[in-house]
Amino acid sequence: MSKWRPSGSCIYIIADIHGMFDEFELIMSRILPLRYTGGIEDKLILLGDYIDRRGESHLLIDRLIELKKEYPKQN
């Protein structure tokens, strides 16, 4: 699949991940890297429910920590 993006900034909102690490990584492969150049600034918003249902919750939390380090401007 290709990464098509509009020319303006994008807001990506992801909710209810429930420890589904593989599915989360699939989504991230479609939207990363976030853009910060030429007045274009993408925003990633995660709405919680990170841990639940699956045994991969620890991998998901580690990935969220990595994303925060990689994109420190994200609040």
The first five atom37 places (N, CA, C, CB, O) and aatype in JSON, in Angstrom:
{
  "aatype": [12, 15, 11, 17, 1, 14, 15, 7, 15, 4, 9, 18, 9, 9, 0, 3, 9, 8, 7, 12, 13, 3, 6, 13, 6, 10, 9, 12, 15, 1, 9, 10, 14, 10, 1, 18, 16, 7, 7, 9, 6, 3, 11, 10, 9, 10, 10, 7, 3, 18, 9, 3, 1, 1, 7, 6, 15, 8, 10, 10, 9, 3, 1, 10, 9, 6, 10, 11, 11, 6, 18, 14, 11, 5, 2],
  "atom_mask": [
    [1, 1, 1, 1, 1],
    [1, 1, 1, 1, 1],
    [1, 1, 1, 1, 1],
    [1, 1, 1, 1, 1],
    [1, 1, 1, 1, 1],
    [1, 1, 1, 1, 1],
    [1, 1, 1, 1, 1],
    [1, 1, 1, 0, 1],
    [1, 1, 1, 1, 1],
    [1, 1, 1, 1, 1],
    [1, 1, 1, 1, 1],
    [1, 1, 1, 1, 1],
    [1, 1, 1, 1, 1],
    [1, 1, 1, 1, 1],
    [1, 1, 1, 1, 1],
    [1, 1, 1, 1, 1],
    [1, 1, 1, 1, 1],
    [1, 1, 1, 1, 1],
    [1, 1, 1, 0, 1],
    [1, 1, 1, 1, 1],
    [1, 1, 1, 1, 1],
    [1, 1, 1, 1, 1],
    [1, 1, 1, 1, 1],
    [1, 1, 1, 1, 1],
    [1, 1, 1, 1, 1],
    [1, 1, 1, 1, 1],
    [1, 1, 1, 1, 1],
    [1, 1, 1, 1, 1],
    [1, 1, 1, 1, 1],
    [1, 1, 1, 1, 1],
    [1, 1, 1, 1, 1],
    [1, 1, 1, 1, 1],
    [1, 1, 1, 1, 1],
    [1, 1, 1, 1, 1],
    [1, 1, 1, 1, 1],
    [1, 1, 1, 1, 1],
    [1, 1, 1, 1, 1],
    [1, 1, 1, 0, 1],
    [1, 1, 1, 0, 1],
    [1, 1, 1, 1, 1],
    [1, 1, 1, 1, 1],
    [1, 1, 1, 1, 1],
    [1, 1, 1, 1, 1],
    [1, 1, 1, 1, 1],
    [1, 1, 1, 1, 1],
    [1, 1, 1, 1, 1],
    [1, 1, 1, 1, 1],
    [1, 1, 1, 0, 1],
    [1, 1, 1, 1, 1],
    [1, 1, 1, 1, 1],
    [1, 1, 1, 1, 1],
    [1, 1, 1, 1, 1],
    [1, 1, 1, 1, 1],
    [1, 1, 1, 1, 1],
    [1, 1, 1, 0, 1],
    [1, 1, 1, 1, 1],
    [1, 1, 1, 1, 1],
    [1, 1, 1, 1, 1],
    [1, 1, 1, 1, 1],
    [1, 1, 1, 1, 1],
    [1, 1, 1, 1, 1],
    [1, 1, 1, 1, 1],
    [1, 1, 1, 1, 1],
    [1, 1, 1, 1, 1],
    [1, 1, 1, 1, 1],
    [1, 1, 1, 1, 1],
    [1, 1, 1, 1, 1],
    [1, 1, 1, 1, 1],
    [1, 1, 1, 1, 1],
    [1, 1, 1, 1, 1],
    [1, 1, 1, 1, 1],
    [1, 1, 1, 1, 1],
    [1, 1, 1, 1, 1],
    [1, 1, 1, 1, 1],
    [1, 1, 1, 1, 1]
  ],
  "atom_positions": [
    [[0.83, -1.18, 0.0], [0.0, 0.0, 0.0], [0.87, 1.25, 0.0], [-0.94, 0.0, 1.21], [1.94, 1.27, 0.61]],
    [[0.42, 2.24, -0.67], [1.16, 3.49, -0.7], [0.72, 4.41, 0.43], [0.98, 4.19, -2.06], [-0.35, 4.22, 1.02]],
    [[1.55, 5.39, 0.73], [1.22, 6.39, 1.74], [0.77, 7.64, 1.02], [2.45, 6.68, 2.68], [1.6, 8.45, 0.6]],
    [[-0.52, 7.82, 0.87], [-1.05, 9.04, 0.31], [-1.38, 9.98, 1.45], [-2.28, 8.77, -0.59], [-2.01, 9.57, 2.43]],
    [[-0.96, 11.24, 1.32], [-1.29, 12.23, 2.34], [-1.69, 13.52, 1.64], [-0.09, 12.48, 3.3], [-1.15, 13.86, 0.59]],
    [[-2.64, 14.23, 2.23], [-2.96, 15.55, 1.68], [-1.77, 16.49, 1.86], [-4.22, 16.13, 2.35], [-0.87, 16.22, 2.65]],
    [[-1.77, 17.58, 1.12], [-0.64, 18.5, 1.2], [-0.6, 19.26, 2.53], [-0.71, 19.49, 0.06], [0.46, 19.74, 2.91]],
    [[-1.71, 19.36, 3.22], [-1.73, 20.03, 4.52], [-1.4, 19.07, 5.65], [0.0, 0.0, 0.0], [-1.08, 17.9, 5.41]],
    [[-1.46, 19.56, 6.86], [-1.16, 18.71, 8.0], [-2.29, 17.72, 8.25], [-0.91, 19.57, 9.26], [-3.44, 17.94, 7.86]],
    [[-1.94, 16.63, 8.91], [-2.9, 15.56, 9.22], [-3.01, 15.4, 10.72], [-2.48, 14.23, 8.55], [-2.04, 15.6, 11.46]],
    [[-4.19, 15.04, 11.17], [-4.41, 14.67, 12.56], [-4.85, 13.21, 12.56], [-5.49, 15.61, 13.26], [-5.88, 12.86, 11.98]],
    [[-4.05, 12.37, 13.21], [-4.35, 10.94, 13.31], [-4.82, 10.67, 14.73], [-3.1, 10.07, 12.95], [-4.11, 10.98, 15.69]],
    [[-5.99, 10.09, 14.88], [-6.55, 9.79, 16.2], [-6.77, 8.29, 16.28], [-7.88, 10.58, 16.46], [-7.46, 7.7, 15.44]],
    [[-6.18, 7.68, 17.3], [-6.3, 6.23, 17.49], [-6.8, 5.98, 18.9], [-4.94, 5.49, 17.23], [-6.23, 6.5, 19.87]],
    [[-7.83, 5.2, 19.02], [-8.42, 4.88, 20.33], [-8.54, 3.37, 20.5], [-9.81, 5.56, 20.5], [-8.53, 2.62, 19.53]],
    [[-8.66, 2.96, 21.75], [-8.96, 1.56, 22.08], [-8.01, 0.57, 21.43], [-10.37, 1.23, 21.68], [-8.43, -0.29, 20.66]],
    [[-6.74, 0.69, 21.73], [-5.73, -0.2, 21.16], [-5.78, -1.59, 21.82], [-4.32, 0.41, 21.31], [-5.54, -2.6, 21.16]],
    [[-6.08, -1.63, 23.11], [-6.27, -2.88, 23.86], [-5.13, -3.87, 23.71], [-7.54, -3.53, 23.44], [-5.37, -5.07, 23.61]],
    [[-3.9, -3.38, 23.7], [-2.74, -4.27, 23.66], [-2.51, -4.96, 22.34], [0.0, 0.0, 0.0], [-1.69, -5.88, 22.27]],
    [[-3.18, -4.56, 21.29], [-3.04, -5.2, 19.98], [-1.84, -4.59, 19.25], [-4.35, -5.04, 19.14], [-1.99, -3.73, 18.38]],
    [[-0.66, -5.07, 19.62], [0.6, -4.51, 19.14], [0.74, -4.63, 17.62], [1.76, -5.19, 19.81], [1.1, -3.65, 16.96]],
    [[0.48, -5.79, 17.07], [0.65, -5.99, 15.62], [-0.26, -5.06, 14.81], [0.35, -7.44, 15.25], [0.17, -4.49, 13.81]],
    [[-1.49, -4.91, 15.25], [-2.42, -4.02, 14.56], [-1.99, -2.57, 14.68], [-3.83, -4.2, 15.12], [-2.1, -1.8, 13.72]],
    [[-1.49, -2.19, 15.85], [-0.98, -0.84, 16.06], [0.21, -0.56, 15.14], [-0.58, -0.63, 17.53], [0.28, 0.51, 14.54]],
    [[1.12, -1.5, 15.03], [2.28, -1.34, 14.16], [1.87, -1.21, 12.69], [3.24, -2.52, 14.33], [2.49, -0.47, 11.93]],
    [[0.83, -1.92, 12.3], [0.32, -1.79, 10.93], [-0.16, -0.37, 10.67], [-0.82, -2.8, 10.68], [0.13, 0.22, 9.63]],
    [[-0.89, 0.18, 11.62], [-1.36, 1.57, 11.5], [-0.18, 2.52, 11.45], [-2.3, 1.93, 12.67], [-0.14, 3.43, 10.62]],
    [[0.79, 2.33, 12.34], [1.95, 3.21, 12.38], [2.75, 3.15, 11.07], [2.86, 2.84, 13.55], [3.3, 4.16, 10.64]],
    [[2.8, 1.99, 10.45], [3.53, 1.88, 9.19], [2.89, 2.71, 8.08], [3.6, 0.42, 8.75], [3.55, 3.08, 7.11]],
    [[1.61, 3.01, 8.23], [0.91, 3.82, 7.24], [1.06, 5.31, 7.47], [-0.54, 3.46, 7.24], [0.95, 6.09, 6.52]],
    [[1.31, 5.74, 8.73], [1.3, 7.18, 9.0], [2.66, 7.76, 9.38], [0.33, 7.47, 10.08], [2.85, 8.98, 9.3]],
    [[3.6, 6.92, 9.8], [4.91, 7.44, 10.16], [5.8, 7.51, 8.93], [5.57, 6.56, 11.23], [5.64, 6.69, 8.03]],
    [[6.71, 8.43, 8.84], [7.06, 9.42, 9.84], [6.09, 10.61, 9.83], [8.48, 9.91, 9.62], [5.54, 10.97, 8.79]],
    [[5.89, 11.2, 10.99], [5.11, 12.42, 11.09], [5.91, 13.56, 10.47], [4.73, 12.73, 12.57], [7.14, 13.58, 10.57]],
    [[5.23, 14.5, 9.85], [5.91, 15.6, 9.15], [5.97, 16.84, 10.03], [5.2, 15.93, 7.83], [5.0, 17.18, 10.73]],
    [[7.12, 17.53, 9.99], [7.34, 18.79, 10.73], [8.01, 19.84, 9.86], [8.18, 18.53, 11.97], [8.69, 20.72, 10.4]],
    [[7.85, 19.78, 8.56], [8.61, 20.67, 7.69], [7.7, 21.53, 6.83], [9.55, 19.88, 6.81], [6.56, 21.17, 6.54]],
    [[8.22, 22.66, 6.43], [7.53, 23.53, 5.49], [6.15, 23.98, 5.96], [0.0, 0.0, 0.0], [5.24, 24.15, 5.15]],
    [[6.0, 24.19, 7.26], [4.71, 24.62, 7.79], [3.7, 23.49, 7.93], [0.0, 0.0, 0.0], [2.57, 23.72, 8.36]],
    [[4.1, 22.27, 7.57], [3.21, 21.12, 7.71], [3.59, 20.37, 8.98], [3.31, 20.18, 6.46], [4.73, 19.94, 9.14]],
    [[2.64, 20.22, 9.87], [2.9, 19.53, 11.12], [1.78, 18.54, 11.38], [3.03, 20.54, 12.3], [0.64, 18.92, 11.64]],
    [[2.12, 17.25, 11.3], [1.14, 16.2, 11.6], [1.02, 16.03, 13.11], [1.55, 14.86, 10.94], [1.95, 16.34, 13.86]],
    [[-0.12, 15.55, 13.54], [-0.36, 15.33, 14.96], [-0.9, 13.92, 15.14], [-1.35, 16.39, 15.54], [-1.77, 13.48, 14.4]],
    [[-0.37, 13.22, 16.14], [-0.82, 11.88, 16.51], [-1.46, 11.96, 17.89], [0.36, 10.86, 16.49], [-0.83, 12.41, 18.85]],
    [[-2.71, 11.54, 17.99], [-3.44, 11.57, 19.26], [-3.86, 10.14, 19.59], [-4.69, 12.53, 19.19], [-4.56, 9.49, 18.81]],
    [[-3.43, 9.66, 20.76], [-3.8, 8.33, 21.24], [-4.74, 8.5, 22.43], [-2.53, 7.49, 21.62], [-4.41, 9.19, 23.39]],
    [[-5.9, 7.87, 22.36], [-6.94, 8.12, 23.34], [-7.07, 7.07, 24.44], [-8.24, 8.23, 22.64], [-8.1, 7.02, 25.12]],
    [[-6.09, 6.25, 24.62], [-6.12, 5.36, 25.78], [-6.57, 3.95, 25.48], [0.0, 0.0, 0.0], [-6.61, 3.51, 24.33]],
    [[-6.9, 3.24, 26.57], [-7.17, 1.8, 26.53], [-6.02, 1.07, 25.85], [-8.5, 1.52, 25.79], [-6.22, 0.32, 24.89]],
    [[-4.83, 1.29, 26.36], [-3.63, 0.68, 25.78], [-3.45, -0.77, 26.21], [-2.4, 1.48, 26.15], [-2.99, -1.6, 25.43]],
    [[-3.82, -1.07, 27.45], [-3.56, -2.39, 28.03], [-4.89, -3.11, 28.25], [-2.77, -2.27, 29.37], [-5.78, -2.62, 28.95]],
    [[-5.0, -4.28, 27.64], [-6.22, -5.04, 27.8], [-6.2, -6.2, 26.81], [-7.48, -4.15, 27.6], [-5.57, -6.1, 25.76]],
    [[-6.86, -7.25, 27.12], [-7.2, -8.33, 26.19], [-6.06, -9.15, 25.62], [-7.93, -7.78, 25.09], [-6.25, -10.35, 25.41]],
    [[-4.93, -8.61, 25.37], [-3.86, -9.35, 24.68], [-2.6, -9.39, 25.52], [-3.57, -8.72, 23.32], [-2.38, -8.53, 26.37]],
    [[-1.77, -10.38, 25.28], [-0.51, -10.52, 25.99], [0.59, -9.63, 25.45], [0.0, 0.0, 0.0], [1.71, -9.65, 25.95]],
    [[0.3, -8.83, 24.42], [1.3, -7.97, 23.81], [1.29, -6.55, 24.38], [1.09, -7.92, 22.32], [1.91, -5.65, 23.81]],
    [[0.61, -6.35, 25.49], [0.5, -5.01, 26.06], [1.85, -4.41, 26.4], [-0.37, -5.05, 27.3], [2.06, -3.21, 26.22]],
    [[2.78, -5.23, 26.9], [4.11, -4.71, 27.26], [4.85, -4.21, 26.02], [4.94, -5.79, 27.97], [5.57, -3.22, 26.1]],
    [[4.69, -4.88, 24.88], [5.31, -4.42, 23.64], [4.72, -3.09, 23.2], [5.15, -5.47, 22.53], [5.42, -2.21, 22.71]],
    [[3.42, -2.96, 23.38], [2.74, -1.73, 23.0], [3.22, -0.56, 23.86], [1.22, -1.9, 23.15], [3.5, 0.52, 23.33]],
    [[3.33, -0.75, 25.15], [3.8, 0.31, 26.04], [5.22, 0.71, 25.67], [3.73, -0.14, 27.52], [5.54, 1.9, 25.63]],
    [[6.09, -0.27, 25.4], [7.46, 0.04, 24.96], [7.44, 0.87, 23.68], [8.26, -1.26, 24.74], [8.23, 1.81, 23.54]],
    [[6.56, 0.54, 22.75], [6.47, 1.28, 21.48], [5.98, 2.7, 21.7], [5.54, 0.55, 20.5], [6.46, 3.63, 21.05]],
    [[5.03, 2.88, 22.6], [4.53, 4.22, 22.9], [5.64, 5.09, 23.51], [3.33, 4.14, 23.86], [5.73, 6.28, 23.21]],
    [[6.46, 4.49, 24.35], [7.6, 5.22, 24.93], [8.59, 5.61, 23.84], [8.31, 4.37, 26.02], [9.1, 6.73, 23.84]],
    [[8.86, 4.7, 22.9], [9.74, 5.01, 21.77], [9.19, 6.15, 20.93], [9.94, 3.76, 20.9], [9.93, 7.05, 20.53]],
    [[7.89, 6.12, 20.66], [7.27, 7.18, 19.86], [7.4, 8.54, 20.55], [5.79, 6.86, 19.61], [7.65, 9.55, 19.89]],
    [[7.25, 8.57, 21.86], [7.38, 9.82, 22.59], [8.79, 10.37, 22.49], [6.99, 9.62, 24.06], [8.99, 11.58, 22.37]],
    [[9.77, 9.49, 22.54], [11.17, 9.93, 22.39], [11.45, 10.38, 20.97], [12.14, 8.79, 22.77], [12.19, 11.35, 20.76]],
    [[10.87, 9.72, 19.99], [11.09, 10.04, 18.59], [10.4, 11.35, 18.19], [10.6, 8.89, 17.71], [10.89, 12.09, 17.34]],
    [[9.26, 11.61, 18.8], [8.46, 12.81, 18.49], [8.18, 13.6, 19.76], [7.12, 12.43, 17.79], [7.04, 13.63, 20.22]],
    [[9.19, 14.24, 20.33], [9.01, 14.93, 21.62], [8.05, 16.12, 21.54], [10.35, 15.39, 22.14], [7.54, 16.54, 22.58]],
    [[7.79, 16.68, 20.37], [6.89, 17.81, 20.25], [5.43, 17.4, 20.42], [7.08, 18.49, 18.9], [4.57, 18.25, 20.67]],
    [[5.15, 16.12, 20.29], [3.77, 15.65, 20.5], [3.45, 15.72, 21.99], [3.59, 14.19, 19.95], [4.21, 15.22, 22.82]],
    [[2.35, 16.33, 22.32], [1.98, 16.47, 23.74], [1.22, 15.28, 24.25], [1.17, 17.7, 23.97], [0.85, 15.25, 25.42]]
  ]
}
